[in-house]
């Protein structure tokens, strides 16, 4: 009985479970082979399923890749929103919590980063990918800019533009992600966070004195 149970579970997996299984397999294939080299056959093999099952659930590689991007973006947004909810009402706490979230292992993971950059590399030629990425980017940027604006008002900082500060933080995060992806041996999570804190201290010294949250 014990030997047949796994097979039975595979045969009776729900539609949602099967789709998620295939999306997870797609992520692994993209991280390992790149988007252009990943085929439906590769995904089926990675998932331990037939290519017919892949076709049944997604019909085409493009549909599978689009749903993979939506899943990845949705997971990031969920994590982003949970961080905001838990960080409390103070904008300094929320902004710092978001920066820490972007660098924690579950987000700043080389496999996930490889997938993100693979999709970002396709946005110019794939309008659907661009819409999904733009929705995620615009939401993230608007929240970070709002928090920066609140810090500027609270601290009565002069000559600081909220949009520029938010863009600098976003660019810094993207750069640190890229460094983690292409130079993993020389990349250090604590040093990366120290760089972010150095920027926050320079721009918002009343809220992050000496590299510490006030």
CNS distance restraints for C-alpha pairs under 8 A (distance, minus, plus):
assign (resid   1 and name CA) (resid   5 and name CA) 6.40 0.50 0.50
assign (resid   2 and name CA) (resid   6 and name CA) 7.84 0.50 0.50
assign (resid   3 and name CA) (resid   7 and name CA) 7.81 0.50 0.50
assign (resid   4 and name CA) (resid   8 and name CA) 6.23 0.50 0.50
assign (resid   5 and name CA) (resid   9 and name CA) 6.19 0.50 0.50
assign (resid   6 and name CA) (resid  10 and name CA) 6.26 0.50 0.50
assign (resid   7 and name CA) (resid  11 and name CA) 6.30 0.50 0.50
assign (resid   8 and name CA) (resid  12 and name CA) 6.18 0.50 0.50
assign (resid   9 and name CA) (resid  13 and name CA) 5.88 0.50 0.50
assign (resid  13 and name CA) (resid  17 and name CA) 5.90 0.50 0.50
assign (resid  13 and name CA) (resid  18 and name CA) 6.09 0.50 0.50
assign (resid  14 and name CA) (resid  18 and name CA) 6.13 0.50 0.50
assign (resid  15 and name CA) (resid  19 and name CA) 6.12 0.50 0.50
assign (resid  15 and name CA) (resid  57 and name CA) 7.96 0.50 0.50
assign (resid  16 and name CA) (resid  20 and name CA) 6.11 0.50 0.50
assign (resid  17 and name CA) (resid  21 and name CA) 6.09 0.50 0.50
assign (resid  18 and name CA) (resid  22 and name CA) 6.29 0.50 0.50
assign (resid  19 and name CA) (resid  23 and name CA) 6.14 0.50 0.50
assign (resid  19 and name CA) (resid  57 and name CA) 6.61 0.50 0.50
assign (resid  20 and name CA) (resid  24 and name CA) 6.06 0.50 0.50
assign (resid  21 and name CA) (resid  25 and name CA) 6.26 0.50 0.50
assign (resid  21 and name CA) (resid  47 and name CA) 6.52 0.50 0.50
assign (resid  22 and name CA) (resid  26 and name CA) 6.10 0.50 0.50
assign (resid  22 and name CA) (resid  43 and name CA) 6.75 0.50 0.50
assign (resid  22 and name CA) (resid  44 and name CA) 7.35 0.50 0.50
assign (resid  22 and name CA) (resid  47 and name CA) 6.06 0.50 0.50
assign (resid  22 and name CA) (resid  54 and name CA) 7.14 0.50 0.50
assign (resid  23 and name CA) (resid  27 and name CA) 6.28 0.50 0.50
assign (resid  23 and name CA) (resid  64 and name CA) 7.20 0.50 0.50
assign (resid  23 and name CA) (resid  67 and name CA) 7.49 0.50 0.50
assign (resid  23 and name CA) (resid  68 and name CA) 5.47 0.50 0.50
assign (resid  24 and name CA) (resid  28 and name CA) 6.46 0.50 0.50
assign (resid  24 and name CA) (resid  68 and name CA) 7.99 0.50 0.50
assign (resid  25 and name CA) (resid  29 and name CA) 6.26 0.50 0.50
assign (resid  25 and name CA) (resid  43 and name CA) 5.56 0.50 0.50
assign (resid  25 and name CA) (resid  44 and name CA) 7.74 0.50 0.50
assign (resid  25 and name CA) (resid  46 and name CA) 5.53 0.50 0.50
assign (resid  25 and name CA) (resid  47 and name CA) 5.40 0.50 0.50
assign (resid  26 and name CA) (resid  30 and name CA) 6.12 0.50 0.50
assign (resid  26 and name CA) (resid  38 and name CA) 7.92 0.50 0.50
assign (resid  26 and name CA) (resid  43 and name CA) 5.42 0.50 0.50
assign (resid  26 and name CA) (resid  46 and name CA) 7.95 0.50 0.50
assign (resid  26 and name CA) (resid  64 and name CA) 7.95 0.50 0.50
assign (resid  26 and name CA) (resid  65 and name CA) 7.65 0.50 0.50
assign (resid  26 and name CA) (resid  68 and name CA) 7.23 0.50 0.50
assign (resid  27 and name CA) (resid  31 and name CA) 6.10 0.50 0.50
assign (resid  27 and name CA) (resid  68 and name CA) 7.22 0.50 0.50
assign (resid  27 and name CA) (resid 111 and name CA) 7.88 0.50 0.50
assign (resid  27 and name CA) (resid 112 and name CA) 7.66 0.50 0.50
assign (resid  27 and name CA) (resid 115 and name CA) 6.63 0.50 0.50
assign (resid  28 and name CA) (resid  32 and name CA) 6.15 0.50 0.50
assign (resid  28 and name CA) (resid  46 and name CA) 7.94 0.50 0.50
assign (resid  28 and name CA) (resid 111 and name CA) 7.34 0.50 0.50
assign (resid  29 and name CA) (resid  33 and name CA) 5.67 0.50 0.50
assign (resid  29 and name CA) (resid  34 and name CA) 7.05 0.50 0.50
assign (resid  29 and name CA) (resid  35 and name CA) 7.89 0.50 0.50
assign (resid  29 and name CA) (resid  38 and name CA) 6.12 0.50 0.50
assign (resid  29 and name CA) (resid  42 and name CA) 6.99 0.50 0.50
assign (resid  29 and name CA) (resid  43 and name CA) 6.60 0.50 0.50
assign (resid  29 and name CA) (resid  46 and name CA) 7.47 0.50 0.50
assign (resid  30 and name CA) (resid  34 and name CA) 4.39 0.50 0.50
assign (resid  30 and name CA) (resid  35 and name CA) 4.99 0.50 0.50
assign (resid  30 and name CA) (resid  37 and name CA) 7.95 0.50 0.50
assign (resid  30 and name CA) (resid  38 and name CA) 6.17 0.50 0.50
assign (resid  30 and name CA) (resid 114 and name CA) 7.61 0.50 0.50
assign (resid  30 and name CA) (resid 115 and name CA) 6.12 0.50 0.50
assign (resid  30 and name CA) (resid 118 and name CA) 7.73 0.50 0.50
assign (resid  31 and name CA) (resid 111 and name CA) 5.34 0.50 0.50
assign (resid  31 and name CA) (resid 112 and name CA) 7.31 0.50 0.50
assign (resid  31 and name CA) (resid 114 and name CA) 5.33 0.50 0.50
assign (resid  31 and name CA) (resid 115 and name CA) 5.61 0.50 0.50
assign (resid  33 and name CA) (resid  37 and name CA) 5.86 0.50 0.50
assign (resid  33 and name CA) (resid  38 and name CA) 6.18 0.50 0.50
assign (resid  34 and name CA) (resid  38 and name CA) 6.30 0.50 0.50
assign (resid  34 and name CA) (resid 115 and name CA) 7.98 0.50 0.50
assign (resid  34 and name CA) (resid 118 and name CA) 6.90 0.50 0.50
assign (resid  35 and name CA) (resid 118 and name CA) 6.37 0.50 0.50
assign (resid  35 and name CA) (resid 119 and name CA) 7.88 0.50 0.50
assign (resid  38 and name CA) (resid  42 and name CA) 6.18 0.50 0.50
assign (resid  38 and name CA) (resid  43 and name CA) 7.40 0.50 0.50
assign (resid  39 and name CA) (resid  43 and name CA) 6.49 0.50 0.50
assign (resid  39 and name CA) (resid  61 and name CA) 7.28 0.50 0.50
assign (resid  40 and name CA) (resid  44 and name CA) 6.13 0.50 0.50
assign (resid  40 and name CA) (resid  51 and name CA) 6.46 0.50 0.50
assign (resid  40 and name CA) (resid  54 and name CA) 6.96 0.50 0.50
assign (resid  40 and name CA) (resid  61 and name CA) 6.27 0.50 0.50
assign (resid  41 and name CA) (resid  45 and name CA) 6.12 0.50 0.50
assign (resid  41 and name CA) (resid  50 and name CA) 7.97 0.50 0.50
assign (resid  41 and name CA) (resid  51 and name CA) 5.71 0.50 0.50
assign (resid  42 and name CA) (resid  46 and name CA) 6.11 0.50 0.50
assign (resid  43 and name CA) (resid  47 and name CA) 6.10 0.50 0.50
assign (resid  43 and name CA) (resid  51 and name CA) 7.95 0.50 0.50
assign (resid  43 and name CA) (resid  54 and name CA) 7.89 0.50 0.50
assign (resid  44 and name CA) (resid  48 and name CA) 5.96 0.50 0.50
assign (resid  44 and name CA) (resid  49 and name CA) 4.95 0.50 0.50
assign (resid  44 and name CA) (resid  50 and name CA) 5.48 0.50 0.50
assign (resid  44 and name CA) (resid  51 and name CA) 5.19 0.50 0.50
assign (resid  44 and name CA) (resid  53 and name CA) 7.78 0.50 0.50
assign (resid  44 and name CA) (resid  54 and name CA) 6.49 0.50 0.50
assign (resid  45 and name CA) (resid  49 and name CA) 6.15 0.50 0.50
assign (resid  45 and name CA) (resid  50 and name CA) 7.26 0.50 0.50
assign (resid  45 and name CA) (resid  51 and name CA) 7.97 0.50 0.50
assign (resid  49 and name CA) (resid  53 and name CA) 6.66 0.50 0.50
assign (resid  49 and name CA) (resid  54 and name CA) 7.85 0.50 0.50
assign (resid  50 and name CA) (resid  54 and name CA) 6.98 0.50 0.50
assign (resid  51 and name CA) (resid  55 and name CA) 6.31 0.50 0.50
assign (resid  52 and name CA) (resid  56 and name CA) 6.02 0.50 0.50
assign (resid  53 and name CA) (resid  57 and name CA) 6.34 0.50 0.50
assign (resid  54 and name CA) (resid  58 and name CA) 5.99 0.50 0.50
assign (resid  54 and name CA) (resid  59 and name CA) 7.07 0.50 0.50
assign (resid  55 and name CA) (resid  59 and name CA) 4.20 0.50 0.50
assign (resid  55 and name CA) (resid  60 and name CA) 6.25 0.50 0.50
assign (resid  58 and name CA) (resid  63 and name CA) 5.67 0.50 0.50
assign (resid  58 and name CA) (resid  64 and name CA) 5.48 0.50 0.50
assign (resid  59 and name CA) (resid  63 and name CA) 6.87 0.50 0.50
assign (resid  59 and name CA) (resid  64 and name CA) 7.86 0.50 0.50
assign (resid  60 and name CA) (resid  64 and name CA) 6.38 0.50 0.50
assign (resid  61 and name CA) (resid  65 and name CA) 6.10 0.50 0.50
assign (resid  62 and name CA) (resid  66 and name CA) 6.09 0.50 0.50
assign (resid  63 and name CA) (resid  67 and name CA) 6.21 0.50 0.50
assign (resid  64 and name CA) (resid  68 and name CA) 6.12 0.50 0.50
assign (resid  65 and name CA) (resid  69 and name CA) 6.23 0.50 0.50
assign (resid  66 and name CA) (resid  70 and name CA) 6.25 0.50 0.50
assign (resid  66 and name CA) (resid 128 and name CA) 7.45 0.50 0.50
assign (resid  66 and name CA) (resid 129 and name CA) 6.89 0.50 0.50
assign (resid  67 and name CA) (resid  71 and name CA) 6.04 0.50 0.50
assign (resid  68 and name CA) (resid  72 and name CA) 6.19 0.50 0.50
assign (resid  69 and name CA) (resid  73 and name CA) 6.03 0.50 0.50
assign (resid  69 and name CA) (resid 119 and name CA) 7.43 0.50 0.50
assign (resid  69 and name CA) (resid 129 and name CA) 7.52 0.50 0.50
assign (resid  69 and name CA) (resid 132 and name CA) 7.64 0.50 0.50
assign (resid  70 and name CA) (resid  74 and name CA) 5.88 0.50 0.50
assign (resid  70 and name CA) (resid 132 and name CA) 6.84 0.50 0.50
assign (resid  71 and name CA) (resid  75 and name CA) 6.14 0.50 0.50
assign (resid  72 and name CA) (resid  76 and name CA) 6.38 0.50 0.50
assign (resid  73 and name CA) (resid  77 and name CA) 6.15 0.50 0.50
assign (resid  73 and name CA) (resid 132 and name CA) 7.74 0.50 0.50
assign (resid  73 and name CA) (resid 133 and name CA) 7.65 0.50 0.50
assign (resid  73 and name CA) (resid 136 and name CA) 6.70 0.50 0.50
assign (resid  74 and name CA) (resid  78 and name CA) 6.11 0.50 0.50
assign (resid  75 and name CA) (resid  79 and name CA) 6.28 0.50 0.50
assign (resid  76 and name CA) (resid  80 and name CA) 6.05 0.50 0.50
assign (resid  76 and name CA) (resid 107 and name CA) 7.58 0.50 0.50
assign (resid  77 and name CA) (resid  81 and name CA) 6.05 0.50 0.50
assign (resid  77 and name CA) (resid 136 and name CA) 7.36 0.50 0.50
assign (resid  78 and name CA) (resid  82 and name CA) 6.10 0.50 0.50
assign (resid  79 and name CA) (resid  83 and name CA) 6.15 0.50 0.50
assign (resid  80 and name CA) (resid  84 and name CA) 6.43 0.50 0.50
assign (resid  80 and name CA) (resid  98 and name CA) 6.87 0.50 0.50
assign (resid  80 and name CA) (resid 101 and name CA) 7.56 0.50 0.50
assign (resid  81 and name CA) (resid  85 and name CA) 6.22 0.50 0.50
assign (resid  82 and name CA) (resid  86 and name CA) 6.19 0.50 0.50
assign (resid  83 and name CA) (resid  87 and name CA) 5.99 0.50 0.50
assign (resid  83 and name CA) (resid  94 and name CA) 7.61 0.50 0.50
assign (resid  83 and name CA) (resid  97 and name CA) 6.58 0.50 0.50
assign (resid  83 and name CA) (resid  98 and name CA) 6.50 0.50 0.50
assign (resid  83 and name CA) (resid 101 and name CA) 7.38 0.50 0.50
assign (resid  84 and name CA) (resid  88 and name CA) 7.23 0.50 0.50
assign (resid  84 and name CA) (resid  94 and name CA) 5.87 0.50 0.50
assign (resid  84 and name CA) (resid  97 and name CA) 7.57 0.50 0.50
assign (resid  84 and name CA) (resid  98 and name CA) 7.27 0.50 0.50
assign (resid  87 and name CA) (resid  93 and name CA) 5.91 0.50 0.50
assign (resid  87 and name CA) (resid  94 and name CA) 5.08 0.50 0.50
assign (resid  87 and name CA) (resid  97 and name CA) 6.45 0.50 0.50
assign (resid  88 and name CA) (resid  93 and name CA) 6.94 0.50 0.50
assign (resid  88 and name CA) (resid  94 and name CA) 6.75 0.50 0.50
assign (resid  89 and name CA) (resid  93 and name CA) 7.75 0.50 0.50
assign (resid  89 and name CA) (resid  94 and name CA) 7.46 0.50 0.50
assign (resid  90 and name CA) (resid  94 and name CA) 6.37 0.50 0.50
assign (resid  91 and name CA) (resid  95 and name CA) 5.99 0.50 0.50
assign (resid  91 and name CA) (resid 147 and name CA) 5.38 0.50 0.50
assign (resid  91 and name CA) (resid 148 and name CA) 7.75 0.50 0.50
assign (resid  91 and name CA) (resid 150 and name CA) 6.57 0.50 0.50
assign (resid  91 and name CA) (resid 151 and name CA) 6.51 0.50 0.50
assign (resid  92 and name CA) (resid  96 and name CA) 6.18 0.50 0.50
assign (resid  92 and name CA) (resid 147 and name CA) 7.52 0.50 0.50
assign (resid  92 and name CA) (resid 151 and name CA) 6.76 0.50 0.50
assign (resid  92 and name CA) (resid 207 and name CA) 6.39 0.50 0.50
assign (resid  92 and name CA) (resid 208 and name CA) 7.94 0.50 0.50
assign (resid  92 and name CA) (resid 213 and name CA) 7.34 0.50 0.50
assign (resid  92 and name CA) (resid 214 and name CA) 7.90 0.50 0.50
assign (resid  93 and name CA) (resid  97 and name CA) 6.01 0.50 0.50
assign (resid  93 and name CA) (resid 213 and name CA) 7.34 0.50 0.50
assign (resid  94 and name CA) (resid  98 and name CA) 6.21 0.50 0.50
assign (resid  94 and name CA) (resid 147 and name CA) 7.60 0.50 0.50
assign (resid  95 and name CA) (resid  99 and name CA) 6.36 0.50 0.50
assign (resid  95 and name CA) (resid 144 and name CA) 6.84 0.50 0.50
assign (resid  95 and name CA) (resid 147 and name CA) 6.40 0.50 0.50
assign (resid  95 and name CA) (resid 148 and name CA) 7.82 0.50 0.50
assign (resid  96 and name CA) (resid 100 and name CA) 6.22 0.50 0.50
assign (resid  96 and name CA) (resid 213 and name CA) 7.79 0.50 0.50
assign (resid  97 and name CA) (resid 101 and name CA) 6.09 0.50 0.50
assign (resid  98 and name CA) (resid 102 and name CA) 6.31 0.50 0.50
assign (resid  99 and name CA) (resid 103 and name CA) 6.75 0.50 0.50
assign (resid  99 and name CA) (resid 173 and name CA) 7.86 0.50 0.50
assign (resid  99 and name CA) (resid 193 and name CA) 7.89 0.50 0.50
assign (resid  99 and name CA) (resid 196 and name CA) 7.55 0.50 0.50
assign (resid 100 and name CA) (resid 104 and name CA) 6.22 0.50 0.50
assign (resid 100 and name CA) (resid 193 and name CA) 7.06 0.50 0.50
assign (resid 101 and name CA) (resid 107 and name CA) 7.02 0.50 0.50
assign (resid 102 and name CA) (resid 107 and name CA) 5.86 0.50 0.50
assign (resid 102 and name CA) (resid 108 and name CA) 6.30 0.50 0.50
assign (resid 102 and name CA) (resid 173 and name CA) 7.17 0.50 0.50
assign (resid 103 and name CA) (resid 107 and name CA) 6.42 0.50 0.50
assign (resid 103 and name CA) (resid 108 and name CA) 5.13 0.50 0.50
assign (resid 103 and name CA) (resid 189 and name CA) 6.78 0.50 0.50
assign (resid 103 and name CA) (resid 192 and name CA) 7.76 0.50 0.50
assign (resid 103 and name CA) (resid 193 and name CA) 7.20 0.50 0.50
assign (resid 104 and name CA) (resid 108 and name CA) 5.70 0.50 0.50
assign (resid 104 and name CA) (resid 189 and name CA) 7.81 0.50 0.50
assign (resid 105 and name CA) (resid 109 and name CA) 5.55 0.50 0.50
assign (resid 107 and name CA) (resid 112 and name CA) 7.35 0.50 0.50
assign (resid 108 and name CA) (resid 112 and name CA) 7.42 0.50 0.50
assign (resid 108 and name CA) (resid 113 and name CA) 6.75 0.50 0.50
assign (resid 108 and name CA) (resid 177 and name CA) 6.48 0.50 0.50
assign (resid 108 and name CA) (resid 180 and name CA) 7.63 0.50 0.50
assign (resid 109 and name CA) (resid 113 and name CA) 5.97 0.50 0.50
assign (resid 110 and name CA) (resid 114 and name CA) 5.98 0.50 0.50
assign (resid 110 and name CA) (resid 180 and name CA) 6.85 0.50 0.50
assign (resid 110 and name CA) (resid 181 and name CA) 5.36 0.50 0.50
assign (resid 111 and name CA) (resid 115 and name CA) 6.50 0.50 0.50
assign (resid 112 and name CA) (resid 116 and name CA) 6.21 0.50 0.50
assign (resid 113 and name CA) (resid 117 and name CA) 6.11 0.50 0.50
assign (resid 113 and name CA) (resid 177 and name CA) 6.86 0.50 0.50
assign (resid 113 and name CA) (resid 178 and name CA) 7.69 0.50 0.50
assign (resid 113 and name CA) (resid 181 and name CA) 6.49 0.50 0.50
assign (resid 114 and name CA) (resid 118 and name CA) 6.07 0.50 0.50
assign (resid 114 and name CA) (resid 181 and name CA) 6.74 0.50 0.50
assign (resid 115 and name CA) (resid 119 and name CA) 6.34 0.50 0.50
assign (resid 116 and name CA) (resid 120 and name CA) 6.14 0.50 0.50
assign (resid 117 and name CA) (resid 121 and name CA) 5.99 0.50 0.50
assign (resid 118 and name CA) (resid 122 and name CA) 6.80 0.50 0.50
assign (resid 119 and name CA) (resid 123 and name CA) 6.57 0.50 0.50
assign (resid 119 and name CA) (resid 129 and name CA) 7.04 0.50 0.50
assign (resid 120 and name CA) (resid 129 and name CA) 7.88 0.50 0.50
assign (resid 120 and name CA) (resid 130 and name CA) 7.97 0.50 0.50
assign (resid 120 and name CA) (resid 133 and name CA) 7.58 0.50 0.50
assign (resid 122 and name CA) (resid 126 and name CA) 5.97 0.50 0.50
assign (resid 122 and name CA) (resid 129 and name CA) 7.24 0.50 0.50
assign (resid 123 and name CA) (resid 127 and name CA) 6.43 0.50 0.50
assign (resid 123 and name CA) (resid 128 and name CA) 7.83 0.50 0.50
assign (resid 123 and name CA) (resid 129 and name CA) 5.33 0.50 0.50
assign (resid 123 and name CA) (resid 130 and name CA) 4.64 0.50 0.50
assign (resid 123 and name CA) (resid 133 and name CA) 7.90 0.50 0.50
assign (resid 124 and name CA) (resid 130 and name CA) 7.04 0.50 0.50
assign (resid 126 and name CA) (resid 130 and name CA) 6.34 0.50 0.50
assign (resid 127 and name CA) (resid 131 and name CA) 6.20 0.50 0.50
assign (resid 128 and name CA) (resid 132 and name CA) 6.41 0.50 0.50
assign (resid 129 and name CA) (resid 133 and name CA) 6.08 0.50 0.50
assign (resid 130 and name CA) (resid 134 and name CA) 5.77 0.50 0.50
assign (resid 131 and name CA) (resid 135 and name CA) 6.06 0.50 0.50
assign (resid 132 and name CA) (resid 136 and name CA) 6.44 0.50 0.50
assign (resid 133 and name CA) (resid 137 and name CA) 5.98 0.50 0.50
assign (resid 134 and name CA) (resid 138 and name CA) 5.75 0.50 0.50
assign (resid 135 and name CA) (resid 139 and name CA) 6.18 0.50 0.50
assign (resid 136 and name CA) (resid 140 and name CA) 6.19 0.50 0.50
assign (resid 137 and name CA) (resid 141 and name CA) 5.93 0.50 0.50
assign (resid 138 and name CA) (resid 142 and name CA) 5.98 0.50 0.50
assign (resid 139 and name CA) (resid 143 and name CA) 6.37 0.50 0.50
assign (resid 140 and name CA) (resid 144 and name CA) 6.29 0.50 0.50
assign (resid 141 and name CA) (resid 145 and name CA) 5.92 0.50 0.50
assign (resid 141 and name CA) (resid 166 and name CA) 6.74 0.50 0.50
assign (resid 141 and name CA) (resid 167 and name CA) 7.39 0.50 0.50
assign (resid 141 and name CA) (resid 170 and name CA) 7.50 0.50 0.50
assign (resid 142 and name CA) (resid 146 and name CA) 6.05 0.50 0.50
assign (resid 143 and name CA) (resid 147 and name CA) 6.27 0.50 0.50
assign (resid 144 and name CA) (resid 148 and name CA) 6.20 0.50 0.50
assign (resid 144 and name CA) (resid 166 and name CA) 5.64 0.50 0.50
assign (resid 145 and name CA) (resid 149 and name CA) 6.11 0.50 0.50
assign (resid 145 and name CA) (resid 162 and name CA) 5.52 0.50 0.50
assign (resid 145 and name CA) (resid 163 and name CA) 5.44 0.50 0.50
assign (resid 145 and name CA) (resid 165 and name CA) 7.40 0.50 0.50
assign (resid 145 and name CA) (resid 166 and name CA) 4.97 0.50 0.50
assign (resid 145 and name CA) (resid 167 and name CA) 7.95 0.50 0.50
assign (resid 146 and name CA) (resid 150 and name CA) 6.27 0.50 0.50
assign (resid 146 and name CA) (resid 162 and name CA) 7.43 0.50 0.50
assign (resid 147 and name CA) (resid 151 and name CA) 6.29 0.50 0.50
assign (resid 148 and name CA) (resid 152 and name CA) 6.21 0.50 0.50
assign (resid 148 and name CA) (resid 162 and name CA) 5.20 0.50 0.50
assign (resid 148 and name CA) (resid 163 and name CA) 7.85 0.50 0.50
assign (resid 148 and name CA) (resid 165 and name CA) 6.89 0.50 0.50
assign (resid 148 and name CA) (resid 166 and name CA) 6.61 0.50 0.50
assign (resid 149 and name CA) (resid 153 and name CA) 6.27 0.50 0.50
assign (resid 149 and name CA) (resid 161 and name CA) 7.81 0.50 0.50
assign (resid 149 and name CA) (resid 162 and name CA) 4.98 0.50 0.50
assign (resid 150 and name CA) (resid 154 and name CA) 6.04 0.50 0.50
assign (resid 151 and name CA) (resid 155 and name CA) 5.87 0.50 0.50
assign (resid 151 and name CA) (resid 204 and name CA) 7.38 0.50 0.50
assign (resid 151 and name CA) (resid 207 and name CA) 7.71 0.50 0.50
assign (resid 152 and name CA) (resid 156 and name CA) 5.58 0.50 0.50
assign (resid 152 and name CA) (resid 157 and name CA) 5.07 0.50 0.50
assign (resid 152 and name CA) (resid 158 and name CA) 7.71 0.50 0.50
assign (resid 152 and name CA) (resid 160 and name CA) 7.24 0.50 0.50
assign (resid 152 and name CA) (resid 162 and name CA) 7.37 0.50 0.50
assign (resid 152 and name CA) (resid 204 and name CA) 7.71 0.50 0.50
assign (resid 153 and name CA) (resid 157 and name CA) 6.91 0.50 0.50
assign (resid 155 and name CA) (resid 204 and name CA) 7.65 0.50 0.50
assign (resid 155 and name CA) (resid 206 and name CA) 6.41 0.50 0.50
assign (resid 155 and name CA) (resid 207 and name CA) 7.50 0.50 0.50
assign (resid 157 and name CA) (resid 204 and name CA) 7.65 0.50 0.50
assign (resid 160 and name CA) (resid 164 and name CA) 7.84 0.50 0.50
assign (resid 160 and name CA) (resid 165 and name CA) 7.38 0.50 0.50
assign (resid 160 and name CA) (resid 203 and name CA) 7.71 0.50 0.50
assign (resid 161 and name CA) (resid 165 and name CA) 6.18 0.50 0.50
assign (resid 162 and name CA) (resid 166 and name CA) 6.08 0.50 0.50
assign (resid 163 and name CA) (resid 167 and name CA) 6.08 0.50 0.50
assign (resid 164 and name CA) (resid 168 and name CA) 6.15 0.50 0.50
assign (resid 165 and name CA) (resid 169 and name CA) 6.35 0.50 0.50
assign (resid 165 and name CA) (resid 203 and name CA) 7.92 0.50 0.50
assign (resid 166 and name CA) (resid 170 and name CA) 6.20 0.50 0.50
assign (resid 167 and name CA) (resid 171 and name CA) 6.01 0.50 0.50
assign (resid 168 and name CA) (resid 172 and name CA) 6.03 0.50 0.50
assign (resid 169 and name CA) (resid 173 and name CA) 6.19 0.50 0.50
assign (resid 169 and name CA) (resid 196 and name CA) 7.60 0.50 0.50
assign (resid 170 and name CA) (resid 174 and name CA) 6.21 0.50 0.50
assign (resid 171 and name CA) (resid 175 and name CA) 6.07 0.50 0.50
assign (resid 172 and name CA) (resid 176 and name CA) 6.14 0.50 0.50
assign (resid 172 and name CA) (resid 196 and name CA) 7.48 0.50 0.50
assign (resid 173 and name CA) (resid 177 and name CA) 6.12 0.50 0.50
assign (resid 174 and name CA) (resid 178 and name CA) 6.20 0.50 0.50
assign (resid 175 and name CA) (resid 179 and name CA) 6.15 0.50 0.50
assign (resid 176 and name CA) (resid 180 and name CA) 6.14 0.50 0.50
assign (resid 176 and name CA) (resid 192 and name CA) 6.75 0.50 0.50
assign (resid 177 and name CA) (resid 181 and name CA) 6.25 0.50 0.50
assign (resid 178 and name CA) (resid 182 and name CA) 6.19 0.50 0.50
assign (resid 179 and name CA) (resid 183 and name CA) 5.40 0.50 0.50
assign (resid 179 and name CA) (resid 184 and name CA) 7.15 0.50 0.50
assign (resid 179 and name CA) (resid 187 and name CA) 6.74 0.50 0.50
assign (resid 180 and name CA) (resid 184 and name CA) 4.98 0.50 0.50
assign (resid 180 and name CA) (resid 187 and name CA) 5.57 0.50 0.50
assign (resid 183 and name CA) (resid 187 and name CA) 6.16 0.50 0.50
assign (resid 187 and name CA) (resid 192 and name CA) 7.80 0.50 0.50
assign (resid 188 and name CA) (resid 192 and name CA) 6.18 0.50 0.50
assign (resid 189 and name CA) (resid 193 and name CA) 6.29 0.50 0.50
assign (resid 190 and name CA) (resid 194 and name CA) 6.13 0.50 0.50
assign (resid 191 and name CA) (resid 195 and name CA) 6.25 0.50 0.50
assign (resid 192 and name CA) (resid 196 and name CA) 6.57 0.50 0.50
assign (resid 193 and name CA) (resid 197 and name CA) 6.15 0.50 0.50
assign (resid 194 and name CA) (resid 198 and name CA) 6.06 0.50 0.50
assign (resid 194 and name CA) (resid 211 and name CA) 7.80 0.50 0.50
assign (resid 195 and name CA) (resid 199 and name CA) 6.48 0.50 0.50
assign (resid 196 and name CA) (resid 200 and name CA) 6.32 0.50 0.50
assign (resid 197 and name CA) (resid 201 and name CA) 5.99 0.50 0.50
assign (resid 197 and name CA) (resid 208 and name CA) 7.76 0.50 0.50
assign (resid 197 and name CA) (resid 211 and name CA) 5.38 0.50 0.50
assign (resid 197 and name CA) (resid 212 and name CA) 7.56 0.50 0.50
assign (resid 198 and name CA) (resid 202 and name CA) 6.23 0.50 0.50
assign (resid 198 and name CA) (resid 211 and name CA) 6.00 0.50 0.50
assign (resid 199 and name CA) (resid 203 and name CA) 6.21 0.50 0.50
assign (resid 200 and name CA) (resid 204 and name CA) 5.53 0.50 0.50
assign (resid 200 and name CA) (resid 205 and name CA) 7.19 0.50 0.50
assign (resid 200 and name CA) (resid 208 and name CA) 6.49 0.50 0.50
assign (resid 200 and name CA) (resid 211 and name CA) 7.54 0.50 0.50
assign (resid 201 and name CA) (resid 205 and name CA) 4.60 0.50 0.50
assign (resid 201 and name CA) (resid 206 and name CA) 7.92 0.50 0.50
assign (resid 201 and name CA) (resid 207 and name CA) 7.53 0.50 0.50
assign (resid 201 and name CA) (resid 208 and name CA) 4.98 0.50 0.50
assign (resid 201 and name CA) (resid 209 and name CA) 5.89 0.50 0.50
assign (resid 201 and name CA) (resid 210 and name CA) 6.56 0.50 0.50
assign (resid 201 and name CA) (resid 211 and name CA) 5.49 0.50 0.50
assign (resid 201 and name CA) (resid 212 and name CA) 7.82 0.50 0.50
assign (resid 204 and name CA) (resid 208 and name CA) 6.18 0.50 0.50
assign (resid 205 and name CA) (resid 209 and name CA) 4.98 0.50 0.50
assign (resid 205 and name CA) (resid 210 and name CA) 7.64 0.50 0.50
assign (resid 206 and name CA) (resid 214 and name CA) 7.40 0.50 0.50
assign (resid 207 and name CA) (resid 213 and name CA) 6.26 0.50 0.50
assign (resid 207 and name CA) (resid 214 and name CA) 5.07 0.50 0.50
assign (resid 208 and name CA) (resid 212 and name CA) 4.92 0.50 0.50
assign (resid 208 and name CA) (resid 213 and name CA) 4.57 0.50 0.50
assign (resid 208 and name CA) (resid 214 and name CA) 5.41 0.50 0.50
assign (resid 209 and name CA) (resid 213 and name CA) 6.84 0.50 0.50
assign (resid 209 and name CA) (resid 214 and name CA) 6.58 0.50 0.50
